[in-house]
Amino acid sequence: MTEAHGGAPVRCDRRLFGTDGMRGVAGQFPMDGATAYALGVALGEAVSAACARAEVVLGMDTRESGPWLAAAVAGGLARAGVGCRFAGVITTPGIAFLARTGAYAAGVMISASHNPYQDNGIKVFGPSGYKLSDEEEARIEQRILELVAEGPSPDPVELRTDESLARCYGDYLAGTFPGSLSGWRIVLDCAHGAAHAFGPELFRRLGAQVIVMGCSPDGRNINQDCGALHVEGLRRRVVEERADLGVAFDGDADRAIFVAGDGRVVDGDAVLWMAGCRLHEQGRLTGKDGPTVVATVMSNFGLELALKALGIRLVRTSVGDKYVLEEMLRCDAVLGGEQSGHVIFREYATTGDGLLTALRVLEILAHRGRALHELVSELKLYPQRLVNVRVRERKALETMPRVMEAMREAERALGAEGRVFVRYSGTEPLVRVMVEGPEPAAVNGLVERIAAALEAELG
């Protein structure tokens, strides 16, 4: 199945906003000081039009570019007459929570999530705690480009961290967990990112014995061979420490990937299955057309079959937790997420939250009285392989005969027992190739052929 048949949309007419806010190399357009300042002005003008004394809550992850980008955004807000409260280093879902529960007109997070330190990004949340709609982003983008064309001189604001903001978020998370984690031995890999202090403190507060990794940020080591995209070190540590489980967050901690005590990696699909089963048996798994879980086109076919056996519908969306949430709201679902570890528990949050997800998984394990590897072994997944191909340009897939022939060949070989997805990333200069089918060797061969064709055309 090609991008046109269900992959994440690539909005070629948009210069700034992708599937998860603005993102790019720090110091270069659009992640330069002038554009960050213009975003502050544009957002400030938009929110002040609706509220005369508007205030925005602002946070960042641990990248070395975070402080000056945050100062530039705050300077733009000030030019528009909008106040700013600075949470300092905090997770992206922490900013979403504060925007939703505080008297704020918006929330802004400076983070490039799982990207390397050289990149940074800006994510904007409305006062509801939801990410801005495509239409709202388009209006703000137009104004940013107008301001940048005028050549503004950024006037950054000196920021002081209000530590009460992170404490408020921590109190909320702790309050969602029933009981204690006493007796649990957990390894946390915080990716040298936003959760490096916050995460261990939360789980220790609840009584767990916590072993930490990736908790020494230096501004340049965020996501470097650690965190949710690089779990090899966490796997070794969990087995060495004989821990109950390990949890890996990404740079802004909006996703979580787990490692079971036997070293098995547990992704977002398995979390959706565990949480879906638990909510279903409690009668809390809602949906307009019956119990529903929302996932993306990348989620494993085995998840769909396992949920179907329990009378639970799986609805698929384009890739991006923003699109998952939109579908959850449309069909009144309380659970949705992505294979990558973004999981949305709508009863508790408006976006994916790695810390919250970890608490929900621990709650399920405590209720079941079973180890993580025992529980996930009940979910039978299809062999699936995802390959990322770095590209210099984005050409429509249909204009590349060699690529289209490789995709058609794969679809013919798999028939009704497999899937092929090829799509451009909405956040990085990559093409993502996913092949899923019953035989691992066939899956590997097919995905490599498609990737080779793409590299020949675009690499």
C-alpha positions in Angstrom: 0.0 0.0 0.0 1.5 3.3 -1.0 1.3 6.7 0.7 -1.7 7.6 -1.4 -3.6 4.7 0.0 -3.2 5.6 3.7 0.3 6.7 4.6 0.8 10.0 6.6 0.0 13.0 4.4 3.0 15.1 3.4 1.7 18.7 3.1 4.0 19.9 0.3 2.5 23.4 0.4 3.6 24.0 4.0 7.1 25.4 4.6 7.2 25.4 8.4 4.8 23.0 10.2 5.1 19.3 9.7 3.2 16.5 11.4 4.5 17.5 14.8 5.1 21.3 14.8 8.1 23.0 13.4 11.4 21.2 13.2 14.9 21.7 11.7 18.6 22.3 12.3 19.0 24.7 15.2 20.4 28.0 13.9 19.1 27.5 10.4 15.7 28.4 9.0 13.2 27.7 10.3 14.9 27.0 13.6 16.8 30.3 13.7 16.3 33.1 16.2 14.4 35.4 13.8 11.8 32.7 12.9 11.4 31.6 16.5 10.8 35.3 17.4 8.3 35.6 14.5 6.5 32.6 15.8 6.2 34.2 19.2 4.8 37.3 17.6 2.3 35.4 15.4 1.1 33.2 18.2 0.9 36.2 20.6 -1.2 38.2 18.1 -3.5 35.2 17.6 -4.1 34.6 21.3 -4.3 38.3 22.3 -7.1 38.8 19.8 -9.2 36.4 21.9 -7.9 37.4 25.4 -6.7 40.9 26.4 -4.4 39.7 29.1 -3.2 36.4 27.6 -0.3 34.4 29.0 1.5 31.4 27.5 3.4 28.6 29.3 6.7 27.7 27.8 9.1 24.7 28.3 12.1 23.0 26.6 14.1 19.8 26.6 17.8 19.6 27.2 19.3 20.6 23.8 22.0 23.3 23.9 19.8 25.4 21.5 16.8 25.3 23.8 17.5 28.4 26.0 18.1 30.8 23.1 15.1 29.5 21.1 12.9 29.8 24.2 14.1 33.3 24.8 13.4 34.3 21.2 9.8 32.9 21.3 9.2 34.7 24.6 10.5 37.9 23.1 8.1 37.6 20.2 5.2 37.0 22.7 6.3 40.1 24.6 6.2 42.2 21.4 2.6 41.1 21.0 1.8 42.0 24.5 1.5 38.4 25.8 3.0 37.2 29.0 5.1 34.1 29.4 5.7 31.6 32.3 8.7 29.4 31.9 8.7 25.9 33.1 12.3 25.2 32.2 13.2 21.6 31.3 10.0 19.7 31.2 8.3 17.1 29.0 6.1 17.9 26.1 3.1 16.3 27.7 3.9 18.3 30.8 3.4 21.5 28.8 0.2 20.1 27.3 -1.1 19.4 30.8 -0.2 22.9 32.1 -1.8 24.5 29.0 -5.0 22.6 29.7 -5.2 23.0 33.5 -3.8 26.5 33.9 -5.1 29.9 32.9 -3.0 29.9 29.7 -3.9 30.9 26.2 -1.4 28.4 24.8 1.5 26.2 25.6 4.8 26.1 23.7 7.4 23.3 23.8 10.9 23.7 22.4 11.9 20.2 21.4 12.8 18.0 18.4 11.6 14.9 20.2 13.7 11.9 19.1 15.9 13.8 16.7 19.7 14.4 17.4 20.8 17.4 19.4 21.7 19.5 16.2 17.9 19.7 15.5 15.3 21.5 17.5 11.6 22.2 17.1 8.6 24.1 18.4 5.3 22.5 19.3 2.3 24.6 20.1 -0.7 23.6 22.2 -4.0 25.4 22.5 -5.7 26.1 25.9 -7.5 22.7 25.6 -4.1 21.0 25.7 -4.5 19.7 22.2 -2.1 20.4 19.4 -3.2 23.1 16.9 -5.3 22.0 14.0 -3.9 22.1 10.5 -6.0 25.2 9.8 -4.7 27.0 12.9 -1.1 26.1 12.0 -1.6 27.4 8.4 -2.8 30.8 9.7 0.1 31.1 12.1 2.6 29.9 9.4 1.3 32.6 7.0 1.9 35.3 9.6 5.3 34.0 10.5 6.4 34.1 6.9 5.1 37.6 6.5 7.1 38.7 9.6 10.3 36.9 8.5 10.0 38.7 5.1 10.0 42.0 7.0 13.4 41.0 8.5 12.6 41.4 12.2 15.4 42.0 14.8 14.7 39.4 17.5 14.5 40.9 21.0 14.9 37.9 23.3 13.6 37.9 26.9 15.6 36.7 29.9 13.7 33.8 31.3 13.5 32.5 34.9 12.3 29.0 35.6 9.1 28.6 37.7 9.8 25.3 39.4 6.2 25.0 40.7 5.0 24.2 37.2 6.9 20.9 36.9 5.9 20.0 40.5 2.2 20.6 39.6 2.5 18.1 36.7 4.4 15.6 38.8 1.7 15.8 41.5 -0.9 15.0 38.8 0.9 12.0 37.4 1.6 10.5 40.9 -2.1 11.0 41.7 -3.2 8.8 38.8 -1.5 5.7 40.2 -3.5 3.7 42.7 -1.3 2.2 45.5 2.4 1.9 45.6 5.3 0.7 43.5 7.1 -0.7 46.5 8.9 -3.9 45.6 9.3 -3.0 41.9 12.8 -2.8 40.4 12.7 -0.6 37.3 15.4 0.6 34.9 14.7 4.0 33.4 16.5 5.3 30.3 15.6 9.0 30.0 17.6 9.6 26.8 19.5 12.5 28.5 16.3 14.4 27.8 13.4 16.2 29.4 12.6 13.4 31.8 16.2 13.0 33.2 15.4 14.4 36.6 11.6 14.3 36.5 11.2 10.6 35.6 13.3 8.9 38.3 11.9 11.3 40.9 8.3 10.3 40.0 8.9 6.5 40.2 10.9 6.8 43.4 8.2 8.9 44.9 5.8 6.0 44.3 8.1 3.6 46.0 9.9 1.9 43.2 13.6 1.0 43.2 14.9 2.9 40.2 18.1 2.3 38.3 18.8 5.2 35.9 20.4 5.5 32.5 20.6 8.5 30.2 20.2 11.0 33.0 23.3 13.2 32.5 22.4 15.7 29.7 25.2 17.9 28.4 23.2 19.7 25.7 24.6 17.4 23.0 23.9 13.8 24.1 20.1 13.8 23.9 18.9 10.6 22.2 22.5 9.6 21.5 22.6 5.8 21.4 20.0 5.8 24.2 16.3 6.3 24.8 13.2 4.9 22.9 15.0 4.6 19.5 18.1 2.8 20.9 17.0 0.2 23.5 20.0 -2.1 23.2 21.7 -0.7 26.3 18.5 -0.8 28.2 18.0 -4.5 27.3 21.4 -5.4 28.6 20.9 -3.4 31.8 17.5 -4.9 32.6 18.9 -8.4 32.3 22.1 -7.6 34.3 20.2 -5.9 37.1 17.5 -8.6 37.1 14.9 -5.8 37.0 11.2 -6.3 36.6 11.2 -4.2 33.5 12.8 -1.2 31.8 11.3 1.9 30.3 12.9 4.0 27.6 11.7 7.6 26.9 12.6 9.8 23.9 14.0 13.3 24.2 10.8 15.0 25.2 9.2 11.9 26.9 6.0 11.8 24.9 6.7 8.2 24.0 7.8 5.1 26.0 9.2 1.7 24.8 9.5 -1.1 27.4 11.9 -4.0 28.0 10.6 -7.0 29.8 12.6 -8.8 32.5 13.8 -11.4 29.9 15.1 -8.7 27.5 12.1 -8.7 25.2 11.3 -5.3 23.7 7.7 -4.2 24.1 6.4 -1.5 21.7 3.3 0.7 21.5 1.3 -2.0 19.8 1.7 -4.3 22.8 0.8 -1.4 25.1 -2.4 -0.8 23.1 -3.3 -4.4 23.4 -2.7 -4.7 27.2 -4.5 -1.4 27.9 -7.3 -2.2 25.5 -7.9 -5.6 27.2 -7.9 -4.0 30.6 -10.2 -1.1 29.7 -12.6 -3.5 27.9 -13.0 -5.8 30.9 -13.7 -2.7 33.0 -16.3 -1.5 30.6 -14.4 1.7 30.0 -13.3 1.1 26.4 -15.7 3.5 24.5 -16.5 4.1 20.9 -19.4 5.3 18.9 -19.6 2.0 17.1 -18.6 -0.2 20.0 -15.4 -0.7 21.9 -12.6 1.0 19.8 -8.9 1.4 19.8 -7.3 3.9 17.4 -3.9 3.1 15.9 -2.0 4.1 12.7 -1.4 2.4 9.4 2.0 1.2 10.8 0.5 -0.9 13.6 0.9 -4.6 13.3 -1.8 -6.7 11.7 -1.5 -9.1 14.7 -2.8 -6.3 17.0 -5.9 -5.9 14.8 -6.6 -9.6 14.9 -6.1 -10.0 18.6 -8.4 -7.1 19.4 -11.0 -8.3 16.9 -11.1 -11.7 18.8 -12.2 -9.8 21.9 -14.9 -7.8 20.0 -12.8 -4.6 19.9 -12.6 -2.5 16.7 -9.2 -1.2 15.5 -9.5 2.0 13.5 -6.4 3.2 11.6 -5.2 6.7 10.9 -2.3 8.4 9.2 1.0 8.4 11.1 1.2 11.1 13.8 -0.2 11.2 17.3 -2.1 14.3 16.2 -4.1 12.3 13.7 -4.6 9.5 16.2 -6.1 12.0 18.6 -8.3 13.6 16.0 -9.8 10.2 15.2 -10.2 9.4 18.9 -12.3 12.5 19.3 -14.3 11.8 16.2 -15.2 8.2 17.3 -15.3 8.9 21.0 -12.4 6.4 21.8 -10.4 6.7 25.0 -7.4 4.7 23.9 -5.1 5.2 20.9 -1.5 5.4 19.9 1.4 4.5 17.7 3.7 1.5 17.4 6.6 4.0 18.2 5.4 4.3 21.8 3.1 7.4 21.6 0.0 6.2 23.5 -2.9 8.5 24.4 -5.0 7.7 27.4 -7.7 10.3 26.8 -9.2 9.9 30.3 -5.9 11.4 31.6 -4.2 13.4 28.9 -4.6 15.1 25.5 -1.4 13.8 24.0 1.0 10.9 24.1 2.8 10.8 27.5 5.6 8.3 28.2 5.5 8.7 31.9 1.8 8.3 32.1 2.0 5.3 29.8 4.6 3.7 32.1 2.3 4.2 35.1 -0.6 2.6 33.2 1.5 -0.4 32.2 2.6 -0.9 35.8 -0.9 -0.6 37.0 -2.0 -3.4 34.6 0.9 -5.6 35.6 0.1 -5.1 39.3 -3.5 -6.0 38.7 -2.7 -9.1 36.6 0.0 -10.3 39.0 2.1 -11.3 36.0 5.5 -10.3 34.6 5.5 -8.2 31.4 7.1 -10.9 29.2 4.3 -13.3 30.3 1.6 -10.9 29.5 2.8 -9.8 26.1 3.5 -13.3 25.0 -0.2 -13.7 24.5 -0.1 -11.2 21.6 0.9 -12.8 18.3 2.5 -10.3 16.0 3.2 -10.6 12.3 6.9 -10.3 11.2 7.4 -6.7 10.3 10.4 -4.6 9.3 10.8 -0.9 9.0 13.7 0.7 7.1 14.4 4.4 6.9 16.0 5.8 3.7 17.6 9.2 3.9 16.8 11.4 1.0 18.0 14.7 -0.6 14.6 15.6 -2.1 11.0 14.5 -2.0 9.6 13.3 -5.3 6.2 11.8 -5.7 6.5 8.0 -5.4 4.4 7.6 -8.6 7.1 9.4 -10.6 9.7 6.8 -9.8 9.1 3.6 -12.0 11.8 1.5 -10.3 10.3 2.2 -6.8 6.7 1.5 -7.9 7.7 -1.8 -9.6 9.5 -2.9 -6.3 6.4 -2.0 -4.4 4.1 -3.8 -6.8 6.3 -6.9 -6.7 6.2 -6.9 -2.9 2.4 -6.6 -2.9 2.1 -9.5 -5.4 4.4 -11.7 -3.3 2.5 -11.0 -0.1 -1.1 -11.1 -1.5 -3.7 -10.8 1.2 -1.4 -12.0 4.0 0.8 -8.9 4.2 1.1 -5.1 3.8 3.5 -2.7 2.2 3.7 1.0 3.2 6.1 3.6 1.8 5.8 7.2 3.0 7.9 10.3 3.6 8.5 11.2 7.2 6.7 14.4 8.4 9.6 15.4 10.7 12.9 14.2 9.0 14.4 13.9 5.5 13.5 10.2 5.3 11.4 7.8 3.5 10.0 5.1 5.7 9.5 1.6 4.2 7.5 -1.0 6.1 6.8 -4.5 5.0 4.7 -7.0 7.0 4.0 -10.6 6.2 3.9 -14.2 7.6 7.5 -15.1 6.7 10.5 -13.1 8.1 12.9 -14.0 5.3 10.4 -12.8 2.6 9.7 -9.6 4.6 13.4 -8.8 4.9 14.1 -9.4 1.2 11.1 -7.3 0.0 11.9 -4.3 2.2 15.5 -4.3 1.2 14.5 -4.3 -2.5 12.2 -1.3 -2.1 14.8 0.5 0.0 17.5 -0.1 -2.6 15.2 1.3 -5.3 14.6 4.4 -3.2 18.3 4.9 -2.5 19.0 4.7 -6.2 16.4 7.4 -7.0 16.7 9.7 -4.0 19.8 8.8 -1.9 
